[in-house]
Amino acid sequence: MSRGGGEYEGDGEQFQNEWAFWEHRVRRVLSGKPGRKALAELREALLALPEKRLISNALSTAGKAKLPVENRWEAEDRQALLAQGEGVCAVGAFVWHKRVKAGADPVQAMQDLPLNPDYNGNPDQTISLGQRAGLSNTLAWVLMNRNDDTCESLTPEERYESFLEWIDKQLAASTK
């Protein structure tokens, strides 16, 4: 289940060829200088993670086991998220690494990241945090979608490896 809610899956196009415009925008972001720089920074962030794993459907589960829950459904969803173990998604890794590079303690920076689960139905918080850390809106959406949908069936460890391979391919393709 993606935090994106299917907005760019072609099932609710606002105008003709909306999906084609989105795909073009993604290609431009991934091949442009700012996008390549952000992907290189994400690669650096992934390599710096204390545990080589990426969780799905939330920004960070680090230190979140004891947070209060408001209702039974939230408790069930939180339990499913926490079953993945402590960690961050790809956007969370980027945000965490930016904070660490700015001088924050790595453990505290990880625990300070919000949960931002998908059960609240609002991916804007994750996208906004990614943007404040230096990702474009489009790249933040791409990373979130890849993390939660493309890599949905992977374990956190496999998702991490898949992201590194994908980033390497993107960076190699953009230098040709």
Secondary structure, DSSP 8 states (H G I E B T S, - for coil): --TTTTTTSSSS-SSTTHHHHHHHHHHHHHHSHHHHHHHHHHHHHHHH-SSS---SSSSB-TT-TTS--SSHHHHHHHHHHHTT-S-B-HHHHHHHHHHHHTT--HHHHHHHS----GGG--THHHHHHHHHHT--HHHHHHHHHIIIIITTTS-HHHHHHHHHHHHHHHHHHHT-
